[in-house]
């Protein structure tokens, strides 16, 4: 959740504090959409602290100006204004902009850069229409010197569930940030966007509709659906072309985990935050053991600690607590959450010469540990070992973030 503090001296917005939902169940409200879908939003106890800080922050951070802050599902959003704003990513006052650029991500994860992903196709599934997807993507590309990706050129393809136009949903930002971050990681890859209805069942069935698309390397799923989700798992098992299924692990720390991240067939992506020159575990990173599913063979072989015969989540991680700048309806915004971490790994699937899978990840972690940046600092709750990052696999950041992953995989024979 983001708390927007008002500057009492002049009535303008001042500082914001992201409060992570690490203590769920204190209070909650449930929004019911028009079609009957239920989405729950929890409020953390640290909200009280954040509100109290609002009283003193304007006097300390007088020069910080962020017009609006809103929470959208699992994405924390900070609106930064138009590309003409002095603090927009890559702008003339870029040193004051906290948002990561494509170039920063390339450097952080040792990625090939502007020519990455040529000849590959990656996809995403999201609910609700995205009428500004193409224009926002190409505004993003212009800003950072990335190749254009248009519908006319065949680079961008948008499909609708049921073959009928789907109107915009309650959170267009989610879909837009996925597309733009995937393009940032693999700028020359083609992108397939599959838009579904907003019910949990519509969303859960989405990946199954495109999983057999010839040449598709990965499907991004930056969302969670209610329940154990076993009714839909068969759709994710029916994967003859070995498409990487990549899902955000969630933004509420060590709490109840949801599909699709819990599925053994899915690569669950947790989150980190950049502190100084290193990454540490983000305290919102969804993680823990999943009692609904037995420990998969790839985790048994790796011997993840304290598994108790259960599926461990996440499998890997990427930056989530440090904002990445994206464009939404022509406006710059900084987003945080595992919704930004998942499309990083989806993009990486287009950079390697073999299918991205959990079997590959865990095998590489044993044989070539330098493939990953092992995250050893930080927590996502108060449950001791399970909530603490440490050497090797942990239930906050999995095997870690990409280090020399792309280079090592592509050197494999």
C-alpha positions in Angstrom: 0.0 0.0 0.0 1.2 3.5 -0.7 0.4 6.3 1.8 0.4 9.8 0.3 1.4 12.5 2.8 0.1 16.0 2.2 2.5 18.8 2.7 0.6 20.9 5.2 2.6 24.0 4.4 1.3 24.5 0.9 -1.3 21.8 0.4 0.8 20.0 -2.3 1.6 16.3 -2.2 4.8 15.5 -0.3 6.4 12.2 0.6 5.0 8.7 0.1 5.7 5.6 2.2 5.2 2.1 0.8 3.8 0.0 3.6 4.3 -3.7 2.9 1.5 -6.1 3.9 3.7 -8.3 6.1 1.1 -8.7 8.8 -2.1 -9.7 7.0 -5.5 -10.0 8.5 -5.4 -7.0 10.8 -8.1 -5.4 8.7 -9.2 -5.8 5.1 -11.7 -4.6 2.6 -13.0 -6.5 -0.4 -13.8 -4.8 -3.7 -16.5 -6.5 -5.7 -16.2 -5.9 -9.4 -19.3 -5.5 -11.7 -18.8 -9.1 -13.0 -18.7 -10.6 -9.5 -14.9 -11.1 -9.2 -13.6 -10.6 -5.7 -10.3 -9.0 -5.0 -9.1 -8.5 -1.4 -6.8 -5.7 -0.3 -5.3 -6.0 3.2 -4.0 -3.2 5.4 -0.8 -3.5 7.4 -0.2 -2.4 11.0 2.7 -0.3 9.7 0.1 1.9 8.1 -0.3 3.7 11.5 3.4 4.4 11.6 3.4 5.7 8.0 0.5 8.0 8.7 2.3 9.4 11.8 5.4 10.0 9.7 3.3 12.1 7.3 3.1 14.7 10.0 6.8 15.3 10.1 8.0 14.3 6.6 7.0 17.5 4.7 9.5 19.4 6.9 12.2 17.0 6.0 11.5 16.2 2.4 10.2 19.6 1.3 11.4 19.3 -2.3 9.8 15.9 -3.1 6.7 16.2 -5.3 4.7 13.2 -6.4 1.2 14.1 -7.6 -0.7 10.8 -6.9 -0.1 7.5 -5.2 -2.6 4.6 -5.6 -2.5 0.9 -5.0 -3.7 -1.4 -7.8 -3.9 -5.0 -6.9 -0.4 -6.3 -6.4 1.2 -3.2 -8.0 2.3 -0.2 -6.0 2.1 2.8 -8.2 3.7 6.3 -8.0 2.7 8.7 -10.7 5.5 10.9 -11.9 3.8 13.1 -14.5 4.4 13.6 -18.2 7.7 13.0 -20.0 8.3 16.7 -19.8 8.5 16.5 -16.0 12.1 17.1 -14.8 12.3 14.0 -12.8 11.0 11.5 -15.4 13.2 8.4 -16.0 16.1 9.4 -18.2 15.2 13.1 -18.1 17.5 16.1 -17.5 17.2 15.7 -13.8 17.6 11.9 -13.9 19.8 11.8 -10.8 16.8 12.6 -8.7 14.6 10.0 -10.4 14.6 6.7 -8.5 13.2 4.6 -11.3 15.3 1.9 -13.0 15.7 2.2 -16.8 16.3 -0.6 -19.3 20.0 0.3 -19.4 20.2 0.0 -15.6 18.5 -3.5 -15.7 20.9 -4.6 -18.4 23.8 -3.7 -16.2 22.3 -5.1 -13.1 21.7 -8.5 -14.6 24.5 -8.7 -17.2 22.0 -8.8 -20.1 23.0 -8.3 -23.8 21.1 -5.0 -24.2 19.3 -3.5 -27.2 19.8 -6.4 -29.5 18.5 -9.1 -27.2 15.7 -11.4 -28.1 15.9 -11.2 -31.9 13.8 -13.9 -33.5 12.0 -14.9 -30.3 8.4 -14.4 -29.1 7.3 -14.0 -25.5 3.8 -13.4 -24.2 1.7 -12.2 -21.4 -1.8 -13.0 -20.1 -3.7 -10.2 -18.3 -7.4 -9.4 -17.6 -9.1 -6.4 -19.2 -8.4 -4.4 -22.4 -5.3 -2.3 -23.0 -6.3 0.4 -25.6 -3.0 2.3 -25.1 -0.7 -0.7 -25.2 0.9 0.1 -28.5 1.2 3.9 -28.1 2.6 3.6 -24.6 5.0 0.9 -25.6 6.4 3.0 -28.4 6.6 6.1 -26.3 8.7 4.0 -23.9 10.8 2.7 -26.7 11.5 6.3 -28.0 12.5 7.5 -24.5 15.1 4.7 -24.0 16.3 4.1 -27.6 14.7 0.7 -28.0 13.5 -0.8 -31.2 9.9 0.1 -32.1 7.4 -2.7 -31.6 4.2 -2.2 -33.5 1.2 -4.2 -34.5 1.7 -3.3 -38.2 5.3 -4.6 -38.1 4.1 -7.9 -36.5 6.2 -7.3 -33.4 3.2 -6.7 -31.2 0.2 -9.0 -31.4 -3.0 -8.6 -29.2 -5.5 -11.3 -29.0 -8.8 -11.4 -27.1 -10.4 -14.3 -25.2 -13.3 -15.5 -27.1 -12.3 -13.5 -30.2 -14.3 -10.5 -29.0 -13.1 -7.1 -28.0 -12.6 -6.7 -24.2 -13.0 -3.3 -22.6 -10.4 -1.9 -20.2 -10.4 -3.4 -16.7 -9.8 -1.9 -13.3 -6.0 -2.0 -13.6 -4.5 -1.2 -17.0 -1.2 -0.4 -15.4 -0.5 -4.0 -14.6 -0.7 -5.1 -18.3 1.2 -2.1 -19.5 4.1 -2.5 -17.1 4.5 -6.2 -18.1 4.7 -5.4 -21.8 7.2 -2.5 -21.3 9.5 -4.4 -18.9 9.5 -7.5 -21.2 10.4 -5.2 -24.1 13.2 -3.6 -21.9 14.8 -6.9 -21.2 14.4 -8.4 -24.7 14.0 -5.4 -27.0 14.0 -7.3 -30.3 11.6 -10.1 -29.2 8.0 -10.2 -30.5 5.3 -9.8 -27.9 2.0 -11.7 -27.8 -0.6 -10.2 -25.4 -3.6 -12.3 -24.6 -6.4 -10.3 -22.9 -9.1 -12.1 -20.8 -12.2 -11.3 -18.9 -11.8 -10.2 -15.3 -13.2 -13.3 -13.5 -10.7 -15.6 -11.9 -11.7 -18.5 -14.1 -11.2 -16.4 -17.3 -7.8 -15.4 -16.1 -6.8 -18.9 -15.0 -7.7 -20.3 -18.4 -5.8 -17.6 -20.3 -2.3 -19.3 -20.5 -3.9 -22.5 -21.7 -5.3 -20.6 -24.8 -1.8 -19.6 -26.0 0.5 -22.2 -24.5 0.7 -24.1 -27.8 1.5 -21.1 -29.9 4.4 -22.2 -32.2 7.7 -20.4 -31.3 6.4 -19.0 -28.0 9.2 -19.0 -25.4 7.4 -17.8 -22.2 4.1 -16.5 -20.8 4.1 -13.8 -18.1 1.5 -14.0 -15.3 1.8 -11.0 -13.0 -1.3 -11.9 -10.9 -2.8 -14.3 -8.4 -6.2 -16.0 -8.4 -8.2 -17.1 -5.4 -8.0 -20.6 -3.9 -5.8 -23.6 -4.4 -6.4 -23.4 -8.1 -6.1 -27.2 -8.7 -9.1 -27.1 -11.0 -6.9 -25.3 -13.6 -3.5 -26.8 -13.1 -4.0 -29.3 -15.9 -3.9 -26.4 -18.4 -0.3 -25.6 -17.2 0.8 -29.3 -17.4 -0.3 -29.6 -21.1 2.8 -27.8 -22.4 4.3 -29.8 -25.3 6.6 -27.0 -26.5 8.1 -26.4 -23.0 6.9 -22.8 -22.8 8.2 -21.1 -19.7 5.3 -20.2 -17.4 6.5 -17.2 -15.2 4.4 -15.9 -12.3 4.8 -13.2 -9.7 4.9 -14.7 -6.2 2.9 -11.9 -4.6 3.5 -8.7 -2.6 2.4 -9.5 0.9 5.4 -11.3 2.2 5.0 -14.6 4.1 1.2 -15.1 3.8 -1.1 -17.5 2.0 0.2 -18.1 -1.5 -2.0 -18.4 -4.6 -2.0 -19.8 -8.1 -0.5 -19.7 -10.6 2.8 -19.1 -8.6 2.2 -22.2 -6.5 1.9 -24.6 -9.4 5.0 -26.9 -9.7 4.9 -26.3 -13.5 5.3 -22.5 -13.0 8.5 -20.5 -12.3 7.5 -18.4 -9.3 9.4 -15.0 -9.1 10.0 -13.3 -5.8 11.4 -9.8 -5.2 14.5 -7.9 -4.1 15.3 -4.3 -3.4 18.5 -2.4 -4.3 20.3 -1.0 -1.3 23.5 0.8 -2.2 25.4 -1.4 -4.5 23.7 -4.7 -3.7 20.3 -6.4 -3.8 18.6 -7.6 -0.6 15.3 -9.4 -0.1 12.3 -7.2 -0.4 10.0 -7.5 2.6 6.9 -7.8 0.4 8.2 -10.8 -1.6 5.7 -13.6 -1.5 7.1 -16.9 -0.3 6.8 -20.0 1.8 5.9 -23.6 1.6 2.8 -24.8 -0.3 0.9 -27.6 1.4 -1.3 -28.2 -1.6 1.6 -29.5 -3.7 4.3 -32.1 -2.9 7.9 -31.0 -3.3 8.7 -31.2 -7.0 11.6 -33.4 -8.3 13.7 -30.4 -9.2 13.6 -29.1 -5.6 14.2 -32.5 -4.1 17.3 -33.0 -6.2 18.6 -29.5 -5.2 17.6 -30.3 -1.6 16.0 -27.1 -0.6 16.1 -26.7 3.2 13.2 -27.4 5.5 10.8 -28.3 2.7 8.9 -30.9 4.7 8.0 -32.5 1.4 6.2 -29.4 0.1 6.5 -27.1 -2.9 8.7 -24.1 -2.1 8.0 -20.6 -3.4 9.6 -18.6 -5.0 12.0 -20.3 -7.4 14.0 -17.2 -8.3 13.7 -13.4 -7.8 14.4 -10.0 -9.5 14.1 -6.4 -8.4 10.6 -5.6 -7.0 11.0 -3.1 -4.2 13.0 -0.5 -6.3 10.8 1.3 -8.8 11.0 0.8 -12.5 9.7 3.6 -14.7 7.0 2.8 -17.2 4.5 4.7 -19.3 0.7 4.5 -18.6 -1.6 6.5 -20.8 1.2 8.8 -21.8 2.3 9.4 -18.2 5.5 8.3 -16.5 5.0 6.2 -13.4 7.2 4.2 -11.1 6.0 0.8 -10.2 7.1 -1.7 -7.5 6.0 -5.2 -6.7 6.7 -8.7 -8.0 4.7 -7.6 -11.0 7.9 -6.0 -12.2 10.1 -8.9 -11.2 8.1 -11.6 -13.2 8.4 -9.9 -16.6 12.2 -9.6 -16.1 12.4 -13.4 -16.1 9.9 -13.6 -18.9 12.2 -11.4 -21.0 15.2 -13.5 -20.1 13.5 -16.5 -21.6 13.9 -14.8 -25.0 17.7 -14.3 -24.4 18.7 -17.9 -23.9 19.1 -20.7 -26.5 17.2 -23.4 -24.6 13.8 -23.5 -22.8 13.6 -21.7 -19.5 12.3 -24.1 -16.9 12.6 -24.9 -13.2 14.7 -28.0 -14.0 17.2 -25.8 -15.8 17.2 -23.2 -13.0 17.8 -25.7 -10.1 20.3 -27.8 -12.1 22.3 -24.6 -13.0 22.2 -23.5 -9.4 24.0 -26.7 -8.4 26.5 -26.9 -11.3 27.2 -23.2 -12.0 26.2 -21.2 -8.9 27.7 -18.0 -10.4 24.6 -18.0 -12.7 22.8 -16.4 -9.8 23.3 -13.5 -7.4 22.6 -15.3 -4.1 20.6 -13.0 -1.9 21.6 -13.5 1.8 20.1 -10.5 3.5 16.5 -9.5 4.4 13.2 -11.0 5.5 9.5 -11.1 4.4 8.0 -11.8 7.8 8.5 -13.0 11.3 8.7 -16.7 11.0 12.3 -17.4 11.5 14.2 -19.5 8.9 11.4 -19.6 6.4 11.1 -15.8 6.3 14.8 -15.1 6.1 17.1 -14.8 3.1 20.3 -16.9 3.5 22.9 -18.6 1.4 21.6 -21.1 -1.1 17.8 -21.5 -1.7 15.5 -19.5 0.6 11.7 -19.0 0.7 12.0 -15.2 0.1 14.2 -15.0 -3.0 14.5 -18.6 -4.1 17.8 -19.3 -5.9 18.4 -15.6 -6.2 18.5 -13.1 -9.1 20.2 -13.3 -12.5 24.0 -12.8 -12.4 25.8 -14.5 -15.3 22.7 -16.6 -16.1 22.3 -15.7 -19.7 26.0 -16.0 -20.6 26.4 -19.4 -18.8 23.2 -20.9 -20.3 24.2 -19.8 -23.8 27.6 -21.3 -23.4 26.1 -24.7 -22.5 26.5 -27.5 -25.1 
